[in-house]
Amino acid sequence: MSQPKQLQPIPSLKNPQYALGYWQKVTLSIWLIALIILPFADIEIVNFDPFLELTRMANGLVTPDFFATEYLWQAIMQTVNFAIIGVCLGLVLGAPLALIYQHPLISSCCAFLRAIHEIFWALLFLQVFGLSPLTGILAISIPFAATFARVFHDIINQSSDSPLESIDSRADMISRFTYGKIAQVMPQLMSYTRYRFECALRSSAVLGFIGMPTLGFYMETAFRQGNYSEGAALLMIFIALIGTIRYWCPPKLLGVYLVIACVTLIDIPHIDSSLLVRFITHDILPPAIANAATLAEVQWSSLTAWFSALFLEQAVPGAIATITLALLALAATHFISLSAHMMASKHLWPAPLTWLGRFSLLIGRSVPEYILAFIFLMLLGPSMLPAIIALAIHNGCVIAYLVVKQSNAIAPQEMQISRLNQFNYHIMPTIYPSMMALMFYRFEIIVRETAVFGILGIMTLGFYIDSNFSEIRYSNALILIICTALLNVAIDIISRRLLKFEQTSQASC
């Protein structure tokens, strides 16, 4: 009878050092800040009987009704149309900007434009174009163009210059750049474009919550009316649409889909140019300026009082609530990222369980935060808690999905140790810096989404923006949108500096 194989213990250090690393300190700081601000956050469960609502939702989930939506195919088609045309227009606008992105003015403008959420862009265009397809397309294409400019610029700059040496020096500059730079990074550019198309599908669906004829419009209607079987069916269709995107929309067919989208797009109504001129020259201007015939007639004291009241009574409280919610969501995202990564890692589980874990990640990252927050809001009532859960699930699954792809490529150490020890002492220390870097990249997105949740009734900046649009105070809404953008830009700068500091500290060791 053979003796059972003895597991080889992990060799220990003679003089172990227990000093915390850079990312461990950052992690502790995130959780410490979250614990400090938690008592000041509104996380009360307002719904008197959430379990009854949960039971109804669960019943709808197991009995989806795929035939309850009258204009289902039209909704799917318009969701895809908005996404395709928005991405293509964003490419046309953003790709040339990538070539001059190093200019401070260009990079600053792009940072500002992409910091404004698609819903805020849509609310602005809605006042001029109404529920026209132009509203949805422009709301997607403008921030996407700014994002394409930054990412394409980074990809091109990080590429090797060695192919340029093999090109004839007599070749013109355009040919040298095309064959020496663009050719080698084309797979990365195409891969990122496909990813942005996936993001555009989510944005297109979310635009339905403000009236655009996409899947989100019918989803919001179904859930709000308690038709959970219909809502569950629409949610499943949307997840399937996102999950199978690589099969039904390969990059080589993007041009074909663009032609189909232009042909099947709902009619764009006639645009009254006088409305556009009035909106730009009067409606979005502060009252003190809009009511004055000349600059000499502007009552500067009235303008100052208006701005002070708006800033102190709406911008500051909204920004505090936005940052509070975003920081709590960041800590929750960290927890979900770790848990979801463990759930889908092949180093811990056999193949069937790993596949189940990755399928769960697909569901979590496919459903937009806004839709998740809306569902949890109906379940738990209006507070920060639904938003925190929604942000943590979506962003945690996105981060875990990317980290799992990285960790699964790591070869296990050839030591007879348990799967759990292999995961804890080899896999996690290897991928943890990448996971934390992804978290800080996602933090900018978390802040953007946090501001938008105000439209659902949570007292963030979006709440005040939506209220001002409802009261036809467009100048107030514009100032608050600018405040939101500046807040996002500041968060992005802080996140990038943290990443650069970590890289510098590693390089100096």
LUMTILUM-240399 format. One line per 2 residues: number of its first residue (from 1); their letters; for each residue x, y, z of C-alpha. Coordinates in Angstrom, 1 decimal. Last residue first. Example, Ala and Ser with C-alpha at 12.3 -4.5 7.8 and 13.67 -1.06 7.14 Angstrom:
2
2> SA> 13.7 -1.1 7.1  12.3 -4.5 7.8 $
END
This chain:
509
509> CS> 14.2 49.9 -5.4  14.1 53.2 -7.4 $
507> AQ> 12.0 51.7 -10.2  9.4 50.4 -7.8 $
505> ST> 9.0 53.8 -6.1  8.7 55.4 -9.5 $
503> QE> 6.0 52.9 -10.7  4.1 53.4 -7.5 $
501> FK> 4.3 57.2 -7.8  3.1 57.0 -11.4 $
499> LL> 0.1 55.0 -10.3  -0.8 57.4 -7.5 $
497> RR> -0.2 60.3 -9.9  -2.6 58.8 -12.4 $
495> SI> -5.3 58.4 -9.8  -5.0 62.0 -8.6 $
493> ID> -5.2 63.3 -12.2  -8.3 61.2 -12.9 $
491> IA> -10.0 62.3 -9.7  -9.3 66.0 -10.7 $
489> VN> -10.7 65.4 -14.2  -13.8 63.8 -12.7 $
487> LL> -14.4 66.7 -10.4  -13.9 69.1 -13.3 $
485> AT> -16.5 67.2 -15.3  -19.0 67.3 -12.5 $
483> CI> -18.5 71.0 -11.9  -19.1 71.6 -15.7 $
481> IL> -22.3 69.6 -15.4  -23.3 71.8 -12.4 $
479> IL> -22.7 74.9 -14.4  -24.7 73.6 -17.3 $
477> AN> -27.6 72.6 -15.1  -27.8 76.1 -13.5 $
475> SY> -27.8 77.7 -17.0  -30.5 75.3 -18.1 $
473> RI> -33.0 76.2 -15.4  -36.0 74.6 -17.2 $
471> ES> -37.3 73.3 -13.8  -36.9 69.7 -15.0 $
469> FN> -33.4 70.5 -16.3  -32.6 72.0 -12.9 $
467> SD> -33.8 68.9 -11.1  -31.8 66.6 -13.4 $
465> IY> -28.6 68.6 -12.6  -29.4 68.7 -8.9 $
463> FG> -29.9 64.9 -8.8  -26.9 64.3 -11.0 $
461> LT> -24.6 66.0 -8.5  -25.4 63.3 -5.9 $
459> MI> -28.6 63.1 -3.8  -29.8 59.7 -5.0 $
457> GL> -33.2 60.2 -6.8  -32.6 58.0 -9.9 $
455> IG> -31.3 61.0 -11.8  -28.7 61.4 -9.0 $
453> FV> -27.2 58.1 -10.2  -25.5 60.2 -12.9 $
451> AT> -22.9 61.6 -10.5  -22.0 58.1 -9.3 $
449> ER> -21.6 56.9 -12.8  -18.9 59.5 -13.5 $
447> VI> -17.2 58.9 -10.1  -17.1 55.1 -10.8 $
445> IE> -15.7 55.8 -14.3  -12.8 57.8 -12.7 $
443> FR> -12.3 55.0 -10.2  -12.0 52.4 -13.0 $
441> YF> -8.4 53.4 -13.7  -7.8 53.3 -10.0 $
439> ML> -9.2 49.8 -9.8  -7.2 48.7 -12.8 $
437> AM> -4.0 49.7 -11.0  -5.1 47.8 -7.9 $
435> MS> -5.7 44.7 -10.0  -2.3 45.0 -11.8 $
433> PY> -0.5 45.4 -8.4  -2.4 42.3 -7.1 $
431> IT> -1.4 40.0 -10.1  1.8 38.5 -8.8 $
429> PM> 1.0 38.6 -5.0  -2.3 36.9 -5.8 $
427> IH> -0.9 34.1 -7.9  2.0 33.0 -5.7 $
425> YN> 1.2 33.0 -2.0  -2.6 33.0 -1.9 $
423> FQ> -3.3 31.0 -5.1  -0.6 28.4 -4.5 $
421> NL> -1.6 28.2 -0.9  -5.3 27.5 -1.9 $
419> RS> -4.3 25.0 -4.6  -2.3 23.0 -2.0 $
417> IQ> 1.4 22.6 -2.2  3.7 20.1 -3.9 $
415> ME> 5.9 22.7 -5.6  6.3 23.3 -9.3 $
413> QP> 5.1 26.8 -9.2  1.9 27.5 -11.2 $
411> AI> 2.3 29.0 -14.7  0.6 32.4 -14.9 $
409> AN> -1.7 32.8 -18.0  -4.8 32.1 -15.8 $
407> SQ> -3.7 35.1 -13.7  -3.9 37.6 -16.6 $
405> KV> -7.3 36.5 -18.0  -8.5 36.4 -14.4 $
403> VL> -7.4 39.9 -13.8  -9.3 41.3 -16.8 $
401> YA> -12.6 39.5 -15.7  -12.0 40.5 -12.1 $
399> IV> -11.7 44.1 -13.0  -14.9 44.1 -15.1 $
397> CG> -16.7 42.0 -12.4  -15.7 44.4 -9.6 $
395> NH> -16.8 47.4 -11.8  -20.3 45.9 -12.4 $
393> IA> -20.9 44.5 -8.9  -19.3 47.3 -6.9 $
391> LA> -21.1 50.0 -8.8  -24.5 48.3 -8.4 $
389> II> -24.0 47.6 -4.7  -22.9 51.2 -4.0 $
387> AP> -25.8 52.6 -6.0  -28.4 50.4 -4.2 $
385> LM> -26.9 51.4 -0.8  -26.8 55.2 -1.5 $
383> SP> -30.5 55.5 -0.7  -33.9 55.3 -2.5 $
381> GL> -35.6 52.0 -1.7  -34.1 48.5 -1.3 $
379> LM> -35.7 46.5 -4.2  -36.8 49.3 -6.5 $
377> LF> -33.4 50.9 -6.0  -31.7 47.6 -6.5 $
375> IF> -33.2 47.4 -10.0  -32.4 51.1 -10.9 $
373> AL> -28.8 50.6 -9.5  -28.3 47.6 -11.8 $
371> IY> -29.6 49.5 -14.8  -27.3 52.4 -14.0 $
369> EP> -24.3 50.2 -13.4  -24.6 48.7 -16.9 $
367> VS> -25.3 44.9 -17.2  -22.6 43.2 -19.2 $
365> RG> -19.9 43.2 -16.4  -21.9 41.3 -13.9 $
363> IL> -23.4 38.8 -16.4  -19.9 38.1 -17.9 $
361> LS> -18.4 37.7 -14.5  -21.1 35.1 -13.6 $
359> FR> -20.1 33.2 -16.8  -16.5 33.3 -15.7 $
357> GL> -17.4 31.7 -12.4  -19.5 29.0 -14.1 $
355> WT> -16.5 28.2 -16.4  -14.2 28.0 -13.4 $
353> LP> -16.7 25.6 -11.7  -16.7 23.3 -14.7 $
351> AP> -12.8 23.6 -15.1  -11.8 22.6 -11.6 $
349> WL> -11.3 25.3 -9.0  -8.4 27.3 -7.3 $
347> HK> -5.8 27.9 -10.0  -8.5 28.1 -12.7 $
345> SA> -9.6 31.4 -11.1  -13.3 32.3 -11.5 $
343> MM> -14.5 32.5 -7.9  -11.2 33.8 -6.6 $
341> HA> -11.3 36.7 -9.1  -14.9 37.4 -8.1 $
339> SL> -14.0 37.6 -4.4  -11.0 39.9 -4.9 $
337> SI> -12.9 42.1 -7.4  -16.0 42.2 -5.2 $
335> FH> -14.0 43.4 -2.2  -12.1 46.0 -4.1 $
333> TA> -15.4 47.2 -5.7  -16.9 47.6 -2.2 $
331> AL> -14.0 49.9 -1.3  -14.4 51.9 -4.5 $
329> AL> -18.2 52.0 -4.0  -17.6 53.6 -0.5 $
327> LA> -15.3 56.1 -2.1  -17.7 56.9 -5.0 $
325> LT> -20.7 57.4 -2.6  -18.8 59.9 -0.5 $
323> IT> -17.3 61.6 -3.5  -20.8 62.1 -5.0 $
321> AI> -22.4 63.1 -1.7  -19.7 65.8 -1.2 $
319> AG> -20.0 66.9 -4.8  -23.8 67.3 -4.6 $
317> PV> -23.5 69.2 -1.3  -20.9 71.5 -2.9 $
315> AQ> -22.6 72.0 -6.2  -26.1 72.6 -4.9 $
313> EL> -26.4 75.1 -2.1  -22.9 76.5 -2.0 $
311> FL> -22.2 76.6 -5.8  -25.7 77.7 -6.9 $
309> AS> -26.0 80.3 -4.2  -22.6 81.7 -5.0 $
307> FW> -23.3 81.7 -8.8  -26.5 83.6 -8.4 $
305> AT> -25.0 86.1 -5.9  -22.1 86.7 -8.3 $
303> LS> -24.4 87.3 -11.2  -26.6 89.6 -9.2 $
301> SW> -23.6 91.6 -8.2  -22.4 91.7 -11.8 $
299> QV> -25.6 93.2 -13.0  -24.9 93.0 -16.8 $
297> EA> -25.9 96.2 -18.6  -22.3 97.0 -19.8 $
295> LT> -22.1 93.5 -21.2  -24.9 94.4 -23.6 $
293> AA> -28.6 93.6 -24.0  -28.8 92.1 -20.5 $
291> NA> -31.4 89.4 -19.6  -29.2 86.5 -20.7 $
289> IA> -26.2 87.8 -18.7  -28.0 88.2 -15.3 $
287> PP> -30.0 85.1 -16.0  -26.9 82.9 -16.5 $
285> LI> -26.5 81.7 -20.1  -27.8 78.3 -21.1 $
283> DH> -31.1 79.5 -22.5  -29.9 82.6 -24.3 $
281> TI> -27.2 82.3 -26.9  -26.7 78.6 -27.1 $
279> FR> -30.4 77.6 -26.6  -31.7 80.4 -28.8 $
277> VL> -29.4 79.5 -31.6  -30.4 75.8 -31.4 $
275> LS> -34.1 76.7 -31.3  -33.6 79.0 -34.3 $
273> SD> -32.0 76.2 -36.2  -35.2 74.1 -36.1 $
271> IH> -34.1 70.6 -36.8  -36.4 68.6 -39.1 $
269> PI> -37.0 65.1 -37.7  -34.4 62.3 -37.9 $
267> DI> -36.1 59.2 -39.2  -35.5 55.9 -37.3 $
265> LT> -32.2 54.3 -38.2  -32.7 51.3 -40.6 $
263> VC> -30.6 52.6 -43.5  -27.8 54.2 -41.4 $
261> AI> -27.6 51.1 -39.2  -27.4 48.8 -42.2 $
259> VL> -24.5 50.9 -43.6  -22.7 50.8 -40.3 $
257> YV> -23.3 47.1 -39.9  -21.5 46.5 -43.2 $
255> GL> -18.6 48.7 -42.2  -18.3 46.9 -38.8 $
253> LK> -18.2 43.5 -40.6  -14.4 43.2 -40.5 $
251> PP> -14.3 44.0 -36.8  -16.4 40.9 -35.9 $
249> CW> -20.0 41.8 -34.9  -22.2 38.7 -34.5 $
247> YR> -19.5 36.4 -32.9  -17.5 38.8 -30.8 $
245> IT> -20.7 40.5 -29.6  -22.0 37.2 -28.1 $
243> GI> -21.9 38.3 -24.4  -23.1 41.8 -25.0 $
241> LA> -26.3 40.8 -27.0  -26.8 37.9 -24.6 $
239> IF> -26.7 40.3 -21.7  -29.2 42.5 -23.5 $
237> IM> -31.6 39.6 -24.2  -31.4 38.5 -20.6 $
235> LL> -32.3 41.9 -19.4  -35.2 42.2 -21.7 $
233> AA> -36.5 38.8 -20.5  -36.1 39.8 -16.9 $
231> GE> -38.0 43.0 -17.5  -40.9 41.1 -19.2 $
229> SY> -41.1 38.7 -16.3  -40.7 41.5 -13.8 $
227> NG> -43.7 43.4 -15.0  -43.8 45.6 -11.8 $
225> QR> -44.7 48.8 -13.6  -41.3 50.3 -12.9 $
223> FA> -39.5 47.1 -14.0  -41.3 47.0 -17.3 $
221> TE> -41.0 50.7 -18.1  -37.3 50.8 -17.3 $
219> MY> -36.7 47.7 -19.5  -38.7 49.2 -22.3 $
217> FG> -36.7 52.4 -22.3  -33.4 50.6 -21.7 $
215> LT> -33.9 48.5 -24.8  -33.7 51.6 -27.0 $
213> PM> -36.2 54.2 -28.0  -34.6 57.2 -26.2 $
211> GI> -36.8 58.4 -23.2  -34.4 59.2 -20.4 $
209> FG> -34.0 55.6 -19.3  -33.5 54.6 -22.9 $
207> LV> -30.1 56.3 -22.8  -29.0 53.4 -20.6 $
205> AS> -29.4 51.0 -23.5  -27.2 53.1 -25.8 $
203> SR> -24.6 53.5 -23.0  -24.4 49.7 -22.7 $
201> LA> -24.1 49.2 -26.4  -21.5 51.9 -26.5 $
199> CE> -19.4 50.1 -24.0  -19.4 47.0 -26.2 $
197> FR> -18.5 49.2 -29.1  -15.7 50.6 -27.0 $
195> YR> -14.3 47.0 -26.6  -14.5 46.5 -30.3 $
193> TY> -12.5 49.7 -30.9  -10.0 48.5 -28.3 $
191> SM> -9.4 45.3 -30.2  -9.1 47.1 -33.5 $
189> LQ> -6.5 49.6 -32.1  -4.6 46.7 -30.5 $
187> PM> -4.6 44.7 -33.8  -3.5 47.9 -35.7 $
185> VQ> -0.5 48.5 -33.4  2.2 47.3 -35.8 $
183> AI> 0.6 48.8 -39.0  0.0 52.2 -37.4 $
181> KG> 3.7 52.8 -36.5  6.1 51.9 -39.3 $
179> YT> 3.7 51.3 -42.2  1.4 54.3 -41.6 $
177> FR> 4.0 56.6 -40.0  6.6 56.0 -42.7 $
175> SI> 3.9 56.4 -45.4  2.6 59.7 -44.0 $
173> MD> 6.2 61.1 -43.6  7.2 60.4 -47.2 $
171> AR> 9.6 57.6 -48.1  13.2 58.7 -48.9 $
169> SD> 14.4 57.2 -45.6  13.4 53.7 -46.8 $
167> IS> 11.6 51.9 -44.1  13.6 49.4 -42.0 $
165> EL> 14.4 52.0 -39.3  10.7 52.8 -38.8 $
163> PS> 10.1 49.2 -37.7  12.4 49.8 -34.7 $
161> DS> 10.3 52.6 -33.2  8.4 50.3 -30.9 $
159> SQ> 4.8 51.1 -29.8  4.1 52.8 -26.5 $
157> NI> 3.4 56.2 -28.3  0.9 54.5 -30.6 $
155> ID> -1.1 52.9 -27.8  -1.1 56.0 -25.7 $
153> HF> -2.3 58.2 -28.6  -5.0 55.6 -29.4 $
151> VR> -6.1 55.7 -25.8  -6.3 59.5 -25.5 $
149> AF> -8.0 60.2 -28.8  -10.4 57.3 -28.5 $
147> TA> -11.6 58.6 -25.2  -12.2 62.1 -26.5 $
145> AF> -14.1 60.6 -29.5  -16.1 58.4 -27.1 $
143> PI> -17.2 61.4 -25.0  -18.5 63.1 -28.2 $
141> SI> -19.9 60.0 -30.0  -22.3 58.7 -27.4 $
139> AL> -24.3 61.8 -26.6  -24.0 62.7 -30.3 $
137> IG> -25.7 59.5 -31.4  -28.4 59.6 -28.7 $
135> TL> -29.5 63.2 -29.5  -29.2 62.7 -33.2 $
133> PS> -31.7 59.8 -33.0  -34.3 62.5 -32.2 $
131> LG> -36.0 62.5 -28.8  -35.8 66.3 -28.7 $
129> FV> -33.1 68.0 -30.8  -32.5 71.2 -28.8 $
127> QL> -33.4 70.4 -25.1  -32.6 66.7 -25.6 $
125> FL> -29.0 67.7 -26.7  -28.3 68.8 -23.1 $
123> LA> -30.0 65.8 -21.5  -28.1 63.5 -23.9 $
121> WF> -24.7 65.0 -22.9  -25.6 64.5 -19.3 $
119> IE> -26.6 60.9 -20.1  -23.4 60.3 -21.9 $
117> HI> -21.4 61.2 -18.8  -19.1 64.3 -18.9 $
115> AR> -15.5 63.4 -18.1  -14.9 62.5 -21.7 $
113> LF> -15.3 66.1 -22.8  -13.0 67.6 -20.0 $
111> AC> -10.2 65.1 -20.7  -10.5 65.7 -24.4 $
109> CS> -10.2 69.5 -23.9  -7.2 69.1 -21.6 $
107> SI> -5.4 66.7 -24.1  -6.0 69.1 -27.0 $
105> LP> -4.9 72.2 -25.1  -1.8 70.5 -23.7 $
103> HQ> -0.6 69.3 -27.1  0.4 65.6 -26.8 $
101> YI> -3.0 64.7 -28.3  -1.9 65.8 -31.8 $
99> LA> -2.0 62.4 -33.5  -4.8 61.1 -31.2 $
97> LP> -6.9 64.0 -32.4  -7.1 62.4 -35.9 $
95> AG> -8.5 59.2 -34.3  -11.1 61.0 -32.2 $
93> LV> -13.5 62.6 -34.6  -13.8 59.8 -37.2 $
91> LG> -13.6 57.2 -34.4  -16.3 58.9 -32.4 $
89> LC> -18.5 59.0 -35.5  -17.9 55.3 -35.9 $
87> VG> -18.7 54.6 -32.2  -21.9 56.7 -32.2 $
85> II> -23.0 55.1 -35.5  -22.5 51.6 -34.1 $
83> AF> -23.9 52.2 -30.7  -27.0 54.2 -31.8 $
81> NV> -27.8 51.5 -34.4  -27.3 48.6 -31.9 $
79> TQ> -29.8 50.0 -29.5  -32.1 51.0 -32.4 $
77> MI> -32.1 47.4 -33.7  -32.8 45.9 -30.3 $
75> AQ> -35.7 48.4 -29.7  -37.1 47.7 -33.2 $
73> WL> -36.9 44.0 -32.5  -38.8 44.3 -29.2 $
71> YE> -41.6 46.6 -30.4  -44.4 44.9 -28.5 $
69> TA> -42.6 43.7 -25.4  -44.4 40.8 -23.8 $
67> FF> -43.1 38.1 -26.1  -39.9 37.2 -24.3 $
65> DP> -41.7 36.6 -21.0  -39.1 35.4 -18.4 $
63> TV> -40.4 32.9 -15.8  -37.3 32.2 -13.7 $
61> LG> -36.3 35.9 -13.4  -39.9 37.0 -12.9 $
59> NA> -40.2 34.8 -9.9  -37.0 36.1 -8.5 $
57> MR> -38.2 39.7 -9.0  -41.5 38.9 -7.2 $
55> TL> -39.6 37.2 -4.3  -37.2 40.2 -4.1 $
53> EL> -40.2 42.5 -3.9  -41.6 40.5 -1.0 $
51> FP> -38.2 40.3 0.6  -37.8 44.1 0.4 $
49> DF> -40.8 44.7 2.7  -40.8 48.2 4.1 $
47> NV> -38.4 49.6 1.4  -36.3 52.3 2.9 $
45> IE> -33.1 50.3 3.5  -30.8 52.9 5.0 $
43> ID> -27.4 53.5 3.4  -27.3 57.3 3.7 $
41> AF> -23.6 57.9 4.3  -22.2 59.8 7.3 $
39> PL> -21.5 56.6 9.4  -19.6 55.2 6.4 $
37> II> -17.2 58.1 6.0  -14.6 56.8 8.5 $
35> LA> -15.0 53.1 7.4  -14.5 54.0 3.8 $
33> IL> -11.5 56.1 4.5  -9.9 53.2 6.5 $
31> WI> -10.8 50.8 3.6  -9.1 52.9 1.0 $
29> SL> -6.1 53.7 3.2  -5.6 49.9 4.0 $
27> TV> -5.6 49.2 0.2  -3.1 52.1 -0.5 $
25> KQ> -0.8 50.7 2.2  -1.0 47.2 0.8 $
23> WY> -0.4 48.7 -2.7  2.9 50.3 -1.6 $
21> GL> 4.2 47.3 0.4  3.7 46.8 4.1 $
19> AY> 6.8 46.0 6.3  6.6 42.6 7.8 $
17> QP> 10.1 41.5 7.1  10.9 37.8 7.7 $
15> NK> 14.3 36.9 9.0  14.9 33.3 8.2 $
13> LS> 12.3 33.3 5.4  10.0 30.3 5.2 $
11> PI> 10.0 27.6 2.5  6.5 26.7 1.5 $
9> PQ> 5.8 23.2 2.8  6.1 20.2 0.5 $
7> LQ> 2.8 18.2 0.6  3.3 14.6 1.5 $
5> KP> 2.1 12.0 -0.9  0.1 9.3 0.7 $
3> QS> 2.1 6.1 1.3  1.5 3.3 -1.2 $
1> M> 0.0 0.0 0.0 $
END
